[in-house]
Amino acid sequence: MKESTRHGGSCCKRQQWSVLNPKEAEVTQFFIHQFQTKQITYGSFNTYRSALARRVLRPPARRYNYIWDPQRVLSFLEQKYPNDNLSLNELSKKTVTLLALITGHRIKTLARIRVENIIISMENIQVLIADHIKTTGTRAEQPCLMIPYFKGRPGICAASALTTYIQKTISIRNQVQDYLFLSTRSPYNTATTSTISRWIRKTLEEAGLTLRSSQAIQQDTLPHQQLTEMA
């Protein structure tokens, strides 16, 4: 099915046909071409038909239809500066929200960041995800998050917030707690995914976004270049 869908999409691109709304004549021409040139079997022919029906009659729908403006969140977080003056709770919420926006990764991925896998340089910060995550295949390489410095507006610089967070948590971090994010109250255990999710949701609510909009943060995150342009 996947191969048939890919082949059909390539044909539409080559012939400049609409992928989601092809005409009947175009569909007929595609099937005739497959039959005459490739001599496909009935099973392969039926697979093409099923792939076409799946794409045209029941196309995949977006999980979220609500799109929110990240500028509202960025403007709110920019007011929480300098980072050194923030409480651990405020700095935790700011750091994890900026990381979620700039990387677009799942909450579970952010929860698996280890301090020992963070490489800080003058140009950027590299975060290696060593733990296995759901979206990584068995043979695929583990993700590496690249976080550049945003010197134009340091109040919303994710790299600066991350650096400050690491420095602020040194005194409360023991040798066992290698994961980056910690709870904001004693005994300062490793922050769970539900805790990190609550931090982000609370930040978006404080910025004036509804709960419904905050649930779509992972699907509607923007690349760093677009975020800096909007800022």
Phi and psi in degrees as GROMACS dihedral restraints (atoms count N, CA, C in turn):
[ dihedral_restraints ]
;  ai    aj    ak    al  type     phi  dphi    fc
    3     4     5     6     1   -64.3    20    10
    4     5     6     7     1   -42.9    20    10
    6     7     8     9     1   -65.8    20    10
    7     8     9    10     1   -38.1    20    10
    9    10    11    12     1   -66.4    20    10
   10    11    12    13     1   -40.8    20    10
   12    13    14    15     1   -63.9    20    10
   13    14    15    16     1   -43.1    20    10
   15    16    17    18     1   -64.0    20    10
   16    17    18    19     1   -42.2    20    10
   18    19    20    21     1   -65.3    20    10
   19    20    21    22     1   -42.8    20    10
   21    22    23    24     1   -64.3    20    10
   22    23    24    25     1   -38.9    20    10
   24    25    26    27     1   -65.1    20    10
   25    26    27    28     1   -38.0    20    10
   27    28    29    30     1   -64.9    20    10
   28    29    30    31     1   -39.1    20    10
   30    31    32    33     1   -65.1    20    10
   31    32    33    34     1   -42.5    20    10
   33    34    35    36     1   -63.8    20    10
   34    35    36    37     1   -39.3    20    10
   36    37    38    39     1   -66.6    20    10
   37    38    39    40     1   -39.9    20    10
   39    40    41    42     1   -68.7    20    10
   40    41    42    43     1   -39.0    20    10
   42    43    44    45     1   -90.1    20    10
   43    44    45    46     1    -2.3    20    10
   45    46    47    48     1    60.8    20    10
   46    47    48    49     1    45.4    20    10
   48    49    50    51     1  -100.2    20    10
   49    50    51    52     1   159.5    20    10
   51    52    53    54     1   -74.6    20    10
   52    53    54    55     1   128.7    20    10
   54    55    56    57     1   -74.8    20    10
   55    56    57    58     1   -40.6    20    10
   57    58    59    60     1   -88.7    20    10
   58    59    60    61     1   -20.1    20    10
   60    61    62    63     1  -140.6    20    10
   61    62    63    64     1    64.6    20    10
   63    64    65    66     1   -74.1    20    10
   64    65    66    67     1   154.5    20    10
   66    67    68    69     1   -82.2    20    10
   67    68    69    70     1   159.4    20    10
   69    70    71    72     1   -61.7    20    10
   70    71    72    73     1   -39.5    20    10
   72    73    74    75     1   -64.8    20    10
   73    74    75    76     1   -35.8    20    10
   75    76    77    78     1   -68.9    20    10
   76    77    78    79     1   -40.6    20    10
   78    79    80    81     1   -63.7    20    10
   79    80    81    82     1   -43.7    20    10
   81    82    83    84     1   -62.1    20    10
   82    83    84    85     1   -43.1    20    10
   84    85    86    87     1   -63.0    20    10
   85    86    87    88     1   -37.3    20    10
   87    88    89    90     1   -64.6    20    10
   88    89    90    91     1   -45.7    20    10
   90    91    92    93     1   -67.1    20    10
   91    92    93    94     1   -38.6    20    10
   93    94    95    96     1   -63.6    20    10
   94    95    96    97     1   -41.1    20    10
   96    97    98    99     1   -63.5    20    10
   97    98    99   100     1   -42.3    20    10
   99   100   101   102     1   -65.0    20    10
  100   101   102   103     1   -38.3    20    10
  102   103   104   105     1   -70.8    20    10
  103   104   105   106     1   -40.4    20    10
  105   106   107   108     1   -81.2    20    10
  106   107   108   109     1   -34.4    20    10
  108   109   110   111     1   -95.6    20    10
  109   110   111   112     1   -32.2    20    10
  111   112   113   114     1  -110.1    20    10
  112   113   114   115     1   -11.0    20    10
  114   115   116   117     1    50.6    20    10
  115   116   117   118     1    52.2    20    10
  117   118   119   120     1   -73.6    20    10
  118   119   120   121     1   155.5    20    10
  120   121   122   123     1   -80.2    20    10
  121   122   123   124     1   172.5    20    10
  123   124   125   126     1   -62.4    20    10
  124   125   126   127     1   -39.4    20    10
  126   127   128   129     1   -62.9    20    10
  127   128   129   130     1   -42.8    20    10
  129   130   131   132     1   -67.1    20    10
  130   131   132   133     1   -38.8    20    10
  132   133   134   135     1   -61.9    20    10
  133   134   135   136     1   -41.8    20    10
  135   136   137   138     1   -68.6    20    10
  136   137   138   139     1   -31.7    20    10
  138   139   140   141     1   -66.0    20    10
  139   140   141   142     1   -41.9    20    10
  141   142   143   144     1   -59.7    20    10
  142   143   144   145     1   -42.7    20    10
  144   145   146   147     1   -63.3    20    10
  145   146   147   148     1   -43.3    20    10
  147   148   149   150     1   -64.7    20    10
  148   149   150   151     1   -40.5    20    10
  150   151   152   153     1   -64.0    20    10
  151   152   153   154     1   -39.9    20    10
  153   154   155   156     1   -65.5    20    10
  154   155   156   157     1   -43.9    20    10
  156   157   158   159     1   -63.9    20    10
  157   158   159   160     1   -38.0    20    10
  159   160   161   162     1   -66.5    20    10
  160   161   162   163     1   -38.2    20    10
  162   163   164   165     1   -78.2    20    10
  163   164   165   166     1   -39.1    20    10
  165   166   167   168     1   -88.2    20    10
  166   167   168   169     1   -48.1    20    10
  168   169   170   171     1   -79.7    20    10
  169   170   171   172     1   -32.7    20    10
  171   172   173   174     1  -138.8    20    10
  172   173   174   175     1    73.5    20    10
  174   175   176   177     1   -69.8    20    10
  175   176   177   178     1   152.4    20    10
  177   178   179   180     1   -62.9    20    10
  178   179   180   181     1   135.4    20    10
  180   181   182   183     1  -100.4    20    10
  181   182   183   184     1   152.3    20    10
  183   184   185   186     1   -67.4    20    10
  184   185   186   187     1   143.5    20    10
  186   187   188   189     1   -71.6    20    10
  187   188   189   190     1   -33.8    20    10
  189   190   191   192     1  -125.7    20    10
  190   191   192   193     1   135.7    20    10
  192   193   194   195     1  -106.2    20    10
  193   194   195   196     1    -3.8    20    10
  195   196   197   198     1   -98.2    20    10
  196   197   198   199     1   124.1    20    10
  198   199   200   201     1  -114.8    20    10
  199   200   201   202     1   127.4    20    10
  201   202   203   204     1  -113.1    20    10
  202   203   204   205     1   159.7    20    10
  204   205   206   207     1   -87.4    20    10
  205   206   207   208     1   114.9    20    10
  207   208   209   210     1   -67.3    20    10
  208   209   210   211     1   -16.3    20    10
  210   211   212   213     1   -60.9    20    10
  211   212   213   214     1   -33.0    20    10
  213   214   215   216     1   -64.9    20    10
  214   215   216   217     1   -40.0    20    10
  216   217   218   219     1   -70.6    20    10
  217   218   219   220     1   -42.5    20    10
  219   220   221   222     1   -63.1    20    10
  220   221   222   223     1   -41.4    20    10
  222   223   224   225     1   -64.6    20    10
  223   224   225   226     1   -38.2    20    10
  225   226   227   228     1   -66.8    20    10
  226   227   228   229     1   -44.4    20    10
  228   229   230   231     1   -69.5    20    10
  229   230   231   232     1   -29.4    20    10
  231   232   233   234     1   -65.9    20    10
  232   233   234   235     1   -26.4    20    10
  234   235   236   237     1   -70.1    20    10
  235   236   237   238     1   -23.2    20    10
  237   238   239   240     1   -89.4    20    10
  238   239   240   241     1    73.8    20    10
  240   241   242   243     1  -153.0    20    10
  241   242   243   244     1   145.9    20    10
  243   244   245   246     1   -72.4    20    10
  244   245   246   247     1   155.4    20    10
  246   247   248   249     1   -65.5    20    10
  247   248   249   250     1   -30.0    20    10
  249   250   251   252     1   -64.1    20    10
  250   251   252   253     1   -25.4    20    10
  252   253   254   255     1   -87.2    20    10
  253   254   255   256     1    -5.4    20    10
  255   256   257   258     1   -81.5    20    10
  256   257   258   259     1   150.1    20    10
  258   259   260   261     1   -71.8    20    10
  259   260   261   262     1   167.0    20    10
  261   262   263   264     1   -61.0    20    10
  262   263   264   265     1   -38.2    20    10
  264   265   266   267     1   -64.9    20    10
  265   266   267   268     1   -46.5    20    10
  267   268   269   270     1   -66.5    20    10
  268   269   270   271     1   -41.4    20    10
  270   271   272   273     1   -67.4    20    10
  271   272   273   274     1   -36.3    20    10
  273   274   275   276     1   -63.2    20    10
  274   275   276   277     1   -46.5    20    10
  276   277   278   279     1   -65.2    20    10
  277   278   279   280     1   -40.9    20    10
  279   280   281   282     1   -66.5    20    10
  280   281   282   283     1   -45.9    20    10
  282   283   284   285     1   -63.4    20    10
  283   284   285   286     1   -48.1    20    10
  285   286   287   288     1   -69.9    20    10
  286   287   288   289     1   -32.5    20    10
  288   289   290   291     1   -68.8    20    10
  289   290   291   292     1   -42.9    20    10
  291   292   293   294     1   -63.8    20    10
  292   293   294   295     1   -39.5    20    10
  294   295   296   297     1   -65.3    20    10
  295   296   297   298     1   -39.9    20    10
  297   298   299   300     1   -64.8    20    10
  298   299   300   301     1   -39.1    20    10
  300   301   302   303     1   -69.2    20    10
  301   302   303   304     1   -44.2    20    10
  303   304   305   306     1   -80.3    20    10
  304   305   306   307     1   -27.6    20    10
  306   307   308   309     1   -98.9    20    10
  307   308   309   310     1   -32.1    20    10
  309   310   311   312     1    73.3    20    10
  310   311   312   313     1    12.2    20    10
  312   313   314   315     1   -84.1    20    10
  313   314   315   316     1   162.8    20    10
  315   316   317   318     1   -68.4    20    10
  316   317   318   319     1   159.8    20    10
  318   319   320   321     1   -60.7    20    10
  319   320   321   322     1   -37.8    20    10
  321   322   323   324     1   -63.7    20    10
  322   323   324   325     1   -32.3    20    10
  324   325   326   327     1   -68.1    20    10
  325   326   327   328     1   -44.2    20    10
  327   328   329   330     1   -63.3    20    10
  328   329   330   331     1   -34.6    20    10
  330   331   332   333     1   -70.3    20    10
  331   332   333   334     1   -16.8    20    10
  333   334   335   336     1   -98.7    20    10
  334   335   336   337     1     9.9    20    10
  336   337   338   339     1   -72.5    20    10
  337   338   339   340     1   127.9    20    10
  339   340   341   342     1  -107.3    20    10
  340   341   342   343     1   143.4    20    10
  342   343   344   345     1   -60.7    20    10
  343   344   345   346     1   -39.2    20    10
  345   346   347   348     1   -67.4    20    10
  346   347   348   349     1   -15.7    20    10
  348   349   350   351     1  -101.7    20    10
  349   350   351   352     1    15.5    20    10
  351   352   353   354     1  -102.1    20    10
  352   353   354   355     1   121.5    20    10
  354   355   356   357     1  -110.5    20    10
  355   356   357   358     1   114.7    20    10
  357   358   359   360     1  -103.3    20    10
  358   359   360   361     1   127.2    20    10
  360   361   362   363     1  -130.5    20    10
  361   362   363   364     1  -179.1    20    10
  363   364   365   366     1   -72.7    20    10
  364   365   366   367     1   -27.5    20    10
  366   367   368   369     1   -89.9    20    10
  367   368   369   370     1   -40.0    20    10
  369   370   371   372     1  -161.2    20    10
  370   371   372   373     1  -177.5    20    10
  372   373   374   375     1  -122.9    20    10
  373   374   375   376     1   128.8    20    10
  375   376   377   378     1  -105.4    20    10
  376   377   378   379     1   130.9    20    10
  378   379   380   381     1  -118.9    20    10
  379   380   381   382     1   111.4    20    10
  381   382   383   384     1   -89.7    20    10
  382   383   384   385     1   128.9    20    10
  384   385   386   387     1   -96.9    20    10
  385   386   387   388     1    99.7    20    10
  387   388   389   390     1   -82.5    20    10
  388   389   390   391     1   -31.9    20    10
  390   391   392   393     1   -71.5    20    10
  391   392   393   394     1   147.6    20    10
  393   394   395   396     1   -69.8    20    10
  394   395   396   397     1   134.7    20    10
  396   397   398   399     1  -121.1    20    10
  397   398   399   400     1   164.5    20    10
  399   400   401   402     1   -63.7    20    10
  400   401   402   403     1   -37.3    20    10
  402   403   404   405     1   -84.7    20    10
  403   404   405   406     1     0.8    20    10
  405   406   407   408     1   -98.1    20    10
  406   407   408   409     1   127.3    20    10
  408   409   410   411     1   -71.9    20    10
  409   410   411   412     1   170.0    20    10
  411   412   413   414     1   -66.5    20    10
  412   413   414   415     1   -31.6    20    10
  414   415   416   417     1  -107.0    20    10
  415   416   417   418     1    -0.1    20    10
  417   418   419   420     1   -82.9    20    10
  418   419   420   421     1   153.8    20    10
  420   421   422   423     1   -74.4    20    10
  421   422   423   424     1   147.8    20    10
  423   424   425   426     1   -68.8    20    10
  424   425   426   427     1   146.8    20    10
  426   427   428   429     1   -68.2    20    10
  427   428   429   430     1   151.2    20    10
  429   430   431   432     1  -126.4    20    10
  430   431   432   433     1   115.9    20    10
  432   433   434   435     1   -85.2    20    10
  433   434   435   436     1   124.7    20    10
  435   436   437   438     1  -103.1    20    10
  436   437   438   439     1   117.3    20    10
  438   439   440   441     1  -118.8    20    10
  439   440   441   442     1   101.1    20    10
  441   442   443   444     1   -79.0    20    10
  442   443   444   445     1   160.7    20    10
  444   445   446   447     1   -81.2    20    10
  445   446   447   448     1   139.2    20    10
  447   448   449   450     1  -111.2    20    10
  448   449   450   451     1    82.1    20    10
  450   451   452   453     1   -72.8    20    10
  451   452   453   454     1   -19.7    20    10
  453   454   455   456     1   -65.3    20    10
  454   455   456   457     1   -36.6    20    10
  456   457   458   459     1  -139.0    20    10
  457   458   459   460     1    84.9    20    10
  459   460   461   462     1   -62.2    20    10
  460   461   462   463     1   -18.6    20    10
  462   463   464   465     1   -66.5    20    10
  463   464   465   466     1   -21.7    20    10
  465   466   467   468     1  -121.9    20    10
  466   467   468   469     1    26.2    20    10
  468   469   470   471     1   -84.3    20    10
  469   470   471   472     1   114.0    20    10
  471   472   473   474     1   -66.0    20    10
  472   473   474   475     1   -35.7    20    10
  474   475   476   477     1   -65.2    20    10
  475   476   477   478     1   -42.1    20    10
  477   478   479   480     1   -66.5    20    10
  478   479   480   481     1   -41.5    20    10
  480   481   482   483     1   -63.6    20    10
  481   482   483   484     1   -39.6    20    10
  483   484   485   486     1   -65.6    20    10
  484   485   486   487     1   -42.4    20    10
  486   487   488   489     1   -62.1    20    10
  487   488   489   490     1   -44.1    20    10
  489   490   491   492     1   -64.5    20    10
  490   491   492   493     1   -38.6    20    10
  492   493   494   495     1   -63.3    20    10
  493   494   495   496     1   -42.7    20    10
  495   496   497   498     1   -61.5    20    10
  496   497   498   499     1   -43.8    20    10
  498   499   500   501     1   -66.0    20    10
  499   500   501   502     1   -37.4    20    10
  501   502   503   504     1   -71.9    20    10
  502   503   504   505     1   -26.3    20    10
  504   505   506   507     1   -98.5    20    10
  505   506   507   508     1     2.9    20    10
  507   508   509   510     1   -60.5    20    10
  508   509   510   511     1   -43.3    20    10
  510   511   512   513     1   -70.6    20    10
  511   512   513   514     1   -22.9    20    10
  513   514   515   516     1  -105.5    20    10
  514   515   516   517     1     1.7    20    10
  516   517   518   519     1   -97.9    20    10
  517   518   519   520     1   127.3    20    10
  519   520   521   522     1   -98.6    20    10
  520   521   522   523     1   179.0    20    10
  522   523   524   525     1   -68.0    20    10
  523   524   525   526     1   -25.8    20    10
  525   526   527   528     1   -77.4    20    10
  526   527   528   529     1   -33.8    20    10
  528   529   530   531     1   -84.6    20    10
  529   530   531   532     1    82.6    20    10
  531   532   533   534     1   -87.7    20    10
  532   533   534   535     1   -20.0    20    10
  534   535   536   537     1   -68.4    20    10
  535   536   537   538     1   146.5    20    10
  537   538   539   540     1   -62.7    20    10
  538   539   540   541     1   -55.4    20    10
  540   541   542   543     1   -86.7    20    10
  541   542   543   544     1   131.2    20    10
  543   544   545   546     1  -117.3    20    10
  544   545   546   547     1   158.5    20    10
  546   547   548   549     1   -66.1    20    10
  547   548   549   550     1   155.8    20    10
  549   550   551   552     1   -90.5    20    10
  550   551   552   553     1     2.0    20    10
  552   553   554   555     1  -128.1    20    10
  553   554   555   556     1   152.5    20    10
  555   556   557   558     1   -59.6    20    10
  556   557   558   559     1   136.5    20    10
  558   559   560   561     1   -91.7    20    10
  559   560   561   562     1    19.4    20    10
  561   562   563   564     1    56.4    20    10
  562   563   564   565     1    60.0    20    10
  564   565   566   567     1   -80.4    20    10
  565   566   567   568     1   172.5    20    10
  567   568   569   570     1   -63.4    20    10
  568   569   570   571     1   131.9    20    10
  570   571   572   573     1   -70.4    20    10
  571   572   573   574     1   132.4    20    10
  573   574   575   576     1   -81.9    20    10
  574   575   576   577     1   169.8    20    10
  576   577   578   579     1   -63.3    20    10
  577   578   579   580     1   -35.7    20    10
  579   580   581   582     1   -67.0    20    10
  580   581   582   583     1   -36.2    20    10
  582   583   584   585     1   -66.5    20    10
  583   584   585   586     1   -45.8    20    10
  585   586   587   588     1   -63.5    20    10
  586   587   588   589     1   -41.0    20    10
  588   589   590   591     1   -62.2    20    10
  589   590   591   592     1   -39.4    20    10
  591   592   593   594     1   -66.2    20    10
  592   593   594   595     1   -37.3    20    10
  594   595   596   597     1   -59.6    20    10
  595   596   597   598     1   -46.5    20    10
  597   598   599   600     1   -66.3    20    10
  598   599   600   601     1   -44.8    20    10
  600   601   602   603     1   -61.9    20    10
  601   602   603   604     1   -41.0    20    10
  603   604   605   606     1   -64.9    20    10
  604   605   606   607     1   -40.0    20    10
  606   607   608   609     1   -63.4    20    10
  607   608   609   610     1   -43.9    20    10
  609   610   611   612     1   -66.0    20    10
  610   611   612   613     1   -37.3    20    10
  612   613   614   615     1   -66.5    20    10
  613   614   615   616     1   -40.0    20    10
  615   616   617   618     1   -66.6    20    10
  616   617   618   619     1   -26.8    20    10
  618   619   620   621     1   -81.1    20    10
  619   620   621   622     1    -4.3    20    10
  621   622   623   624     1   100.3    20    10
  622   623   624   625     1    10.7    20    10
  624   625   626   627     1   -95.1    20    10
  625   626   627   628     1   148.4    20    10
  627   628   629   630     1   -78.9    20    10
  628   629   630   631     1   167.1    20    10
  630   631   632   633     1   -62.0    20    10
  631   632   633   634     1   -37.2    20    10
  633   634   635   636     1   -61.7    20    10
  634   635   636   637     1   -40.5    20    10
  636   637   638   639     1   -72.6    20    10
  637   638   639   640     1   -31.8    20    10
  639   640   641   642     1   -70.8    20    10
  640   641   642   643     1   -21.1    20    10
  642   643   644   645     1   -72.1    20    10
  643   644   645   646     1   -13.4    20    10
  645   646   647   648     1  -103.4    20    10
  646   647   648   649     1    20.4    20    10
  648   649   650   651     1   -63.6    20    10
  649   650   651   652     1   -36.1    20    10
  651   652   653   654     1   -76.8    20    10
  652   653   654   655     1   -29.3    20    10
  654   655   656   657     1   -84.3    20    10
  655   656   657   658     1   -23.2    20    10
  657   658   659   660     1  -116.7    20    10
  658   659   660   661     1    23.7    20    10
  660   661   662   663     1   -72.1    20    10
  661   662   663   664     1   153.3    20    10
  663   664   665   666     1  -114.8    20    10
  664   665   666   667     1   153.2    20    10
  666   667   668   669     1   -61.8    20    10
  667   668   669   670     1   158.3    20    10
  669   670   671   672     1   -59.6    20    10
  670   671   672   673     1   -36.5    20    10
  672   673   674   675     1   -62.3    20    10
  673   674   675   676     1   -42.8    20    10
  675   676   677   678     1   -69.3    20    10
  676   677   678   679     1   -36.0    20    10
  678   679   680   681     1   -63.8    20    10
  679   680   681   682     1   -42.4    20    10
  681   682   683   684     1   -68.7    20    10
  682   683   684   685     1   -35.1    20    10
  684   685   686   687     1   -67.3    20    10
  685   686   687   688     1   -40.4    20    10
  687   688   689   690     1   -68.5    20    10
  688   689   690   691     1   -33.6    20    10
